Amino acid sequence: MEESHSLFELDIDPITSEELLDTARWQKMFGLLLITIIGLVLLAFVIAWDKIRSLINESIDGESGQATMAVLIGVFLVIAGILGTMSWFLVRGAARIKSALRTKEQLVFNSGLNDLKMFFIIYGVLSILGLLGNLISLF
């Protein structure tokens, strides 16, 4: 006899489910590690603010030194925002995958995988930009 399966129910064997749970745990750990690193770098930037400002003012004269600091702050905030977004996708994806495996919901599982995909898209774009920057610096 045929078994009736719902189209919207997640059907994963126990071995695959364990592997996906392990993957979600690592995913969450890397996301939290990335958030911690961002926080530590921003904390170091705040602690060393006076030293950074004095070094920039020594190397560059008055008003352009202030403009350089503004650009530096902007660059740090953009980088922190991008990395924060990446880590948010990792942590949220891990939580959705774990939840979907417990509740057997296909849509939640798909959204968790979509979050993981978005992380890798951003990571890939940043990698390509880094590669292009290295190639440009060769010439």
Rosetta constraint file for C-alpha pairs under 8 A:
AtomPair CA 5 CA 9 HARMONIC 7.40 0.50
AtomPair CA 8 CA 105 HARMONIC 6.88 0.50
AtomPair CA 8 CA 106 HARMONIC 5.71 0.50
AtomPair CA 8 CA 107 HARMONIC 7.41 0.50
AtomPair CA 9 CA 104 HARMONIC 5.91 0.50
AtomPair CA 9 CA 105 HARMONIC 5.60 0.50
AtomPair CA 9 CA 106 HARMONIC 5.66 0.50
AtomPair CA 10 CA 100 HARMONIC 7.95 0.50
AtomPair CA 10 CA 101 HARMONIC 7.76 0.50
AtomPair CA 10 CA 104 HARMONIC 4.75 0.50
AtomPair CA 10 CA 105 HARMONIC 5.45 0.50
AtomPair CA 10 CA 106 HARMONIC 4.79 0.50
AtomPair CA 11 CA 104 HARMONIC 7.13 0.50
AtomPair CA 12 CA 16 HARMONIC 6.40 0.50
AtomPair CA 12 CA 17 HARMONIC 6.09 0.50
AtomPair CA 13 CA 17 HARMONIC 6.13 0.50
AtomPair CA 14 CA 18 HARMONIC 6.18 0.50
AtomPair CA 15 CA 19 HARMONIC 6.35 0.50
AtomPair CA 16 CA 20 HARMONIC 6.10 0.50
AtomPair CA 17 CA 21 HARMONIC 6.15 0.50
AtomPair CA 17 CA 101 HARMONIC 6.86 0.50
AtomPair CA 18 CA 22 HARMONIC 6.20 0.50
AtomPair CA 19 CA 23 HARMONIC 6.15 0.50
AtomPair CA 20 CA 24 HARMONIC 6.09 0.50
AtomPair CA 20 CA 97 HARMONIC 7.75 0.50
AtomPair CA 21 CA 25 HARMONIC 6.21 0.50
AtomPair CA 21 CA 97 HARMONIC 7.61 0.50
AtomPair CA 21 CA 98 HARMONIC 6.18 0.50
AtomPair CA 21 CA 101 HARMONIC 7.80 0.50
AtomPair CA 22 CA 26 HARMONIC 6.34 0.50
AtomPair CA 23 CA 27 HARMONIC 6.00 0.50
AtomPair CA 24 CA 28 HARMONIC 6.08 0.50
AtomPair CA 24 CA 93 HARMONIC 7.75 0.50
AtomPair CA 24 CA 94 HARMONIC 4.54 0.50
AtomPair CA 24 CA 95 HARMONIC 7.41 0.50
AtomPair CA 24 CA 97 HARMONIC 6.60 0.50
AtomPair CA 24 CA 98 HARMONIC 6.64 0.50
AtomPair CA 25 CA 29 HARMONIC 6.18 0.50
AtomPair CA 25 CA 94 HARMONIC 6.85 0.50
AtomPair CA 26 CA 30 HARMONIC 6.14 0.50
AtomPair CA 27 CA 31 HARMONIC 6.20 0.50
AtomPair CA 27 CA 90 HARMONIC 5.86 0.50
AtomPair CA 27 CA 91 HARMONIC 6.77 0.50
AtomPair CA 27 CA 94 HARMONIC 5.92 0.50
AtomPair CA 28 CA 32 HARMONIC 6.13 0.50
AtomPair CA 28 CA 90 HARMONIC 6.13 0.50
AtomPair CA 28 CA 91 HARMONIC 4.77 0.50
AtomPair CA 28 CA 94 HARMONIC 5.56 0.50
AtomPair CA 28 CA 95 HARMONIC 7.66 0.50
AtomPair CA 29 CA 33 HARMONIC 6.01 0.50
AtomPair CA 29 CA 91 HARMONIC 7.98 0.50
AtomPair CA 30 CA 34 HARMONIC 6.07 0.50
AtomPair CA 30 CA 87 HARMONIC 7.68 0.50
AtomPair CA 30 CA 90 HARMONIC 7.55 0.50
AtomPair CA 31 CA 35 HARMONIC 6.33 0.50
AtomPair CA 31 CA 86 HARMONIC 7.75 0.50
AtomPair CA 31 CA 87 HARMONIC 4.40 0.50
AtomPair CA 31 CA 88 HARMONIC 6.82 0.50
AtomPair CA 31 CA 89 HARMONIC 7.93 0.50
AtomPair CA 31 CA 90 HARMONIC 5.20 0.50
AtomPair CA 31 CA 91 HARMONIC 5.36 0.50
AtomPair CA 32 CA 36 HARMONIC 6.15 0.50
AtomPair CA 32 CA 87 HARMONIC 6.94 0.50
AtomPair CA 32 CA 91 HARMONIC 7.07 0.50
AtomPair CA 33 CA 37 HARMONIC 6.19 0.50
AtomPair CA 34 CA 38 HARMONIC 6.22 0.50
AtomPair CA 34 CA 83 HARMONIC 7.37 0.50
AtomPair CA 34 CA 84 HARMONIC 7.66 0.50
AtomPair CA 34 CA 87 HARMONIC 6.03 0.50
AtomPair CA 35 CA 39 HARMONIC 6.23 0.50
AtomPair CA 35 CA 83 HARMONIC 7.86 0.50
AtomPair CA 35 CA 84 HARMONIC 6.38 0.50
AtomPair CA 35 CA 87 HARMONIC 6.31 0.50
AtomPair CA 36 CA 40 HARMONIC 6.16 0.50
AtomPair CA 37 CA 41 HARMONIC 6.13 0.50
AtomPair CA 38 CA 42 HARMONIC 6.19 0.50
AtomPair CA 38 CA 80 HARMONIC 6.31 0.50
AtomPair CA 38 CA 83 HARMONIC 7.49 0.50
AtomPair CA 38 CA 84 HARMONIC 7.44 0.50
AtomPair CA 39 CA 43 HARMONIC 6.01 0.50
AtomPair CA 40 CA 44 HARMONIC 6.07 0.50
AtomPair CA 41 CA 45 HARMONIC 6.11 0.50
AtomPair CA 42 CA 46 HARMONIC 6.21 0.50
AtomPair CA 43 CA 47 HARMONIC 6.15 0.50
AtomPair CA 44 CA 48 HARMONIC 5.97 0.50
AtomPair CA 45 CA 49 HARMONIC 5.79 0.50
AtomPair CA 48 CA 52 HARMONIC 6.10 0.50
AtomPair CA 49 CA 53 HARMONIC 6.08 0.50
AtomPair CA 50 CA 54 HARMONIC 6.09 0.50
AtomPair CA 51 CA 55 HARMONIC 6.15 0.50
AtomPair CA 52 CA 56 HARMONIC 6.21 0.50
AtomPair CA 53 CA 57 HARMONIC 6.08 0.50
AtomPair CA 53 CA 69 HARMONIC 7.10 0.50
AtomPair CA 54 CA 58 HARMONIC 6.07 0.50
AtomPair CA 55 CA 59 HARMONIC 6.32 0.50
AtomPair CA 56 CA 60 HARMONIC 5.86 0.50
AtomPair CA 56 CA 65 HARMONIC 5.96 0.50
AtomPair CA 56 CA 68 HARMONIC 7.65 0.50
AtomPair CA 56 CA 69 HARMONIC 7.52 0.50
AtomPair CA 57 CA 61 HARMONIC 5.98 0.50
AtomPair CA 57 CA 62 HARMONIC 6.46 0.50
AtomPair CA 57 CA 65 HARMONIC 5.26 0.50
AtomPair CA 57 CA 66 HARMONIC 7.79 0.50
AtomPair CA 60 CA 64 HARMONIC 6.57 0.50
AtomPair CA 60 CA 65 HARMONIC 5.25 0.50
AtomPair CA 61 CA 65 HARMONIC 5.76 0.50
AtomPair CA 62 CA 66 HARMONIC 6.78 0.50
AtomPair CA 63 CA 67 HARMONIC 6.45 0.50
AtomPair CA 64 CA 68 HARMONIC 6.02 0.50
AtomPair CA 65 CA 69 HARMONIC 6.25 0.50
AtomPair CA 66 CA 70 HARMONIC 6.28 0.50
AtomPair CA 67 CA 71 HARMONIC 6.24 0.50
AtomPair CA 68 CA 72 HARMONIC 6.04 0.50
AtomPair CA 69 CA 73 HARMONIC 6.08 0.50
AtomPair CA 70 CA 74 HARMONIC 6.15 0.50
AtomPair CA 71 CA 75 HARMONIC 6.11 0.50
AtomPair CA 72 CA 76 HARMONIC 6.19 0.50
AtomPair CA 73 CA 77 HARMONIC 6.13 0.50
AtomPair CA 74 CA 78 HARMONIC 6.16 0.50
AtomPair CA 75 CA 79 HARMONIC 6.16 0.50
AtomPair CA 76 CA 80 HARMONIC 6.02 0.50
AtomPair CA 77 CA 81 HARMONIC 5.96 0.50
AtomPair CA 78 CA 82 HARMONIC 6.19 0.50
AtomPair CA 79 CA 83 HARMONIC 6.14 0.50
AtomPair CA 80 CA 84 HARMONIC 5.78 0.50
AtomPair CA 81 CA 85 HARMONIC 6.06 0.50
AtomPair CA 82 CA 86 HARMONIC 6.27 0.50
AtomPair CA 83 CA 87 HARMONIC 6.16 0.50
AtomPair CA 84 CA 88 HARMONIC 6.02 0.50
AtomPair CA 85 CA 89 HARMONIC 6.27 0.50
AtomPair CA 86 CA 90 HARMONIC 6.43 0.50
AtomPair CA 86 CA 119 HARMONIC 5.34 0.50
AtomPair CA 86 CA 122 HARMONIC 7.15 0.50
AtomPair CA 86 CA 123 HARMONIC 7.86 0.50
AtomPair CA 87 CA 91 HARMONIC 6.21 0.50
AtomPair CA 87 CA 119 HARMONIC 7.79 0.50
AtomPair CA 88 CA 92 HARMONIC 5.94 0.50
AtomPair CA 89 CA 93 HARMONIC 5.79 0.50
AtomPair CA 89 CA 115 HARMONIC 5.18 0.50
AtomPair CA 89 CA 116 HARMONIC 6.42 0.50
AtomPair CA 89 CA 118 HARMONIC 7.04 0.50
AtomPair CA 89 CA 119 HARMONIC 5.90 0.50
AtomPair CA 90 CA 94 HARMONIC 6.14 0.50
AtomPair CA 90 CA 115 HARMONIC 6.77 0.50
AtomPair CA 90 CA 116 HARMONIC 6.01 0.50
AtomPair CA 90 CA 119 HARMONIC 6.60 0.50
AtomPair CA 91 CA 95 HARMONIC 6.27 0.50
AtomPair CA 92 CA 96 HARMONIC 6.19 0.50
AtomPair CA 92 CA 112 HARMONIC 7.13 0.50
AtomPair CA 92 CA 115 HARMONIC 7.08 0.50
AtomPair CA 93 CA 97 HARMONIC 6.10 0.50
AtomPair CA 93 CA 111 HARMONIC 7.29 0.50
AtomPair CA 93 CA 112 HARMONIC 4.05 0.50
AtomPair CA 93 CA 113 HARMONIC 6.41 0.50
AtomPair CA 93 CA 114 HARMONIC 7.52 0.50
AtomPair CA 93 CA 115 HARMONIC 4.96 0.50
AtomPair CA 93 CA 116 HARMONIC 5.77 0.50
AtomPair CA 94 CA 98 HARMONIC 6.19 0.50
AtomPair CA 94 CA 112 HARMONIC 6.54 0.50
AtomPair CA 95 CA 99 HARMONIC 6.09 0.50
AtomPair CA 95 CA 112 HARMONIC 7.49 0.50
AtomPair CA 96 CA 100 HARMONIC 5.97 0.50
AtomPair CA 96 CA 108 HARMONIC 5.94 0.50
AtomPair CA 96 CA 109 HARMONIC 6.23 0.50
AtomPair CA 96 CA 111 HARMONIC 7.07 0.50
AtomPair CA 96 CA 112 HARMONIC 4.82 0.50
AtomPair CA 97 CA 101 HARMONIC 6.18 0.50
AtomPair CA 97 CA 108 HARMONIC 7.00 0.50
AtomPair CA 97 CA 109 HARMONIC 5.08 0.50
AtomPair CA 97 CA 112 HARMONIC 5.10 0.50
AtomPair CA 97 CA 113 HARMONIC 7.21 0.50
AtomPair CA 98 CA 102 HARMONIC 6.37 0.50
AtomPair CA 99 CA 103 HARMONIC 6.12 0.50
AtomPair CA 99 CA 108 HARMONIC 7.51 0.50
AtomPair CA 99 CA 109 HARMONIC 7.82 0.50
AtomPair CA 100 CA 104 HARMONIC 5.22 0.50
AtomPair CA 100 CA 105 HARMONIC 4.98 0.50
AtomPair CA 100 CA 106 HARMONIC 6.77 0.50
AtomPair CA 100 CA 107 HARMONIC 7.99 0.50
AtomPair CA 100 CA 108 HARMONIC 5.43 0.50
AtomPair CA 100 CA 109 HARMONIC 4.98 0.50
AtomPair CA 101 CA 105 HARMONIC 7.20 0.50
AtomPair CA 101 CA 109 HARMONIC 7.30 0.50
AtomPair CA 105 CA 109 HARMONIC 6.39 0.50
AtomPair CA 106 CA 110 HARMONIC 6.13 0.50
AtomPair CA 107 CA 111 HARMONIC 6.22 0.50
AtomPair CA 108 CA 112 HARMONIC 6.22 0.50
AtomPair CA 109 CA 113 HARMONIC 6.33 0.50
AtomPair CA 110 CA 114 HARMONIC 6.06 0.50
AtomPair CA 111 CA 115 HARMONIC 6.24 0.50
AtomPair CA 112 CA 116 HARMONIC 6.44 0.50
AtomPair CA 113 CA 117 HARMONIC 6.12 0.50
AtomPair CA 114 CA 118 HARMONIC 6.20 0.50
AtomPair CA 115 CA 119 HARMONIC 6.38 0.50
AtomPair CA 116 CA 120 HARMONIC 6.45 0.50
AtomPair CA 117 CA 121 HARMONIC 6.16 0.50
AtomPair CA 118 CA 122 HARMONIC 6.24 0.50
AtomPair CA 119 CA 123 HARMONIC 6.09 0.50
AtomPair CA 120 CA 124 HARMONIC 5.84 0.50
AtomPair CA 121 CA 125 HARMONIC 6.23 0.50
AtomPair CA 122 CA 126 HARMONIC 6.21 0.50
AtomPair CA 123 CA 127 HARMONIC 6.07 0.50
AtomPair CA 124 CA 128 HARMONIC 6.16 0.50
AtomPair CA 125 CA 129 HARMONIC 6.19 0.50
AtomPair CA 126 CA 130 HARMONIC 6.07 0.50
AtomPair CA 127 CA 131 HARMONIC 6.11 0.50
AtomPair CA 128 CA 132 HARMONIC 6.12 0.50
AtomPair CA 129 CA 133 HARMONIC 6.09 0.50
AtomPair CA 130 CA 134 HARMONIC 6.24 0.50
AtomPair CA 131 CA 135 HARMONIC 6.20 0.50
AtomPair CA 132 CA 136 HARMONIC 6.08 0.50
AtomPair CA 133 CA 137 HARMONIC 6.19 0.50
AtomPair CA 134 CA 138 HARMONIC 6.47 0.50
AtomPair CA 135 CA 139 HARMONIC 7.12 0.50
